[in-house]
Amino acid sequence: MSKLRRNYQSLVHNVRHLWSRITSQNNDRDAEQQLERRHELLVLQSVTAGLEHDFQTPLLSMKTEIAILRRRYPHDERVLRSLARLDNDLQRMSSVLSLKCADKTGRHSQGSRQQFWSI
């Protein structure tokens, strides 16, 4: 009986050891996949922030020009209506850009849209 018991204990030990190795390999593979995914997300976030900046720069320039033209032609209703339409279009473009560039926490990579439009 003792030989059978030793064989059983050896078998249990080998199974536990094998299970431990399999679990360790799975954990290593999972950790590697998570690391790769995080790297991909960081690259995507960087590209998105760059694109947002590239789009926001001309939008801000247009917003500034609209403000200058409003001060220059404060009594010309035709010009003011056209500027209001342009301003509305710029706000829509910025909102779309803002939604596309927001990360999953809802924050924006380049600041708040309220700050942008309050200039």
N, C-alpha and C positions, 0 to 999 in steps of 0.2 A: 503494500500500500504506500509506503513512503516514496517509492520511485514514481508511482502514479501521481502522488501529491506534488513532488518536485517538478514533474513534467507539466502539470496543471499550472503551478505557480510560474514556471518559466514561460509558458504560453501566455498567461495573463500579463506578465511583465513585457513580453515582446509586443503584444497587442497594444498595451498602454504606450509603449515607446513609439510604435508605428503611428498610433493615433496622435500623439504629441507632435511628431514630425509633420504629419499631414496638416494638422491645425496650424502649426508654425508657418508652413509654406503658404497656406491660404491667407493667413494674416499678413505675411510679407507681400503677397500678390495684391491683396486689398489695399495695403498701405501704399504700395507703388502706384496703383491705379488712382488713388486719392491724390497723391502728389502730382501725378501727370495732369489730372483734372484741375487742380488748383493752379498749376502753371498755365494751362490753357486759359483759364478764367482771368488770370492776371494779364496775360497778353491781350486778350479781348478787351479788358477794361482799359488798358493803356491805349489801344487803337481807338476805342470809342471816345475816350476823353480827348484824344487828338482831333478826331473828326468833329466832335462837339465844339471844340475851340475854333477849328477852321471855319465852321459855319457861323458861330456866334460873333466872330470878329466883323464880317461884313454886315450882319444884322445890326450890330451896335452902331456901325458907321451910318447905316441908313436911318436908324432911330435918331441919331444925332443930327443928321441933315434935315429930318422932318421937324425936329424941334427948332432948328435955325430958321427954316422956312416959315414956321408958325409965327415966330417973332418978327420976321421980316414983312409978312403979309397978314397982319392981325385982322384986317377989315375986309379982306377979299374972300367972300363966302365960297366962291368956286374953288379957289386954291385950298381953303380950309377943308372943304368936303373931300377933295382929292387926297389931301394929306391924312384925313381921318380914315379913308379907305386903305391907304398904304399902311398906316399904323396898325389897323385891324389885321391886315394880311401879315405884317411882320409879327404881331403877337401870336397869330395862328401858327406861323412857321416855327416860332420859338417854342410854342407849346408842344408841337409834334416832335421837335428835336428833343425837348425836355423829357417827354415820355419815352422816346427811344433810348436815351442815354442814362435814364435813372437806373441805379442798381437795385437789387432785390429788396433792399431796406427802404427804398423810396427816396434816398438822398441822391443829389445830383453831383456828378464829378467836377463840375465847374461852378458850383454855387447856386444860389436861389434865383428862380425866375422873377420873384418879387423884387429883388435887388436890381436885376437887369432892367426891368420896366420902370423902376422908380427913378432912373437917372434923368 
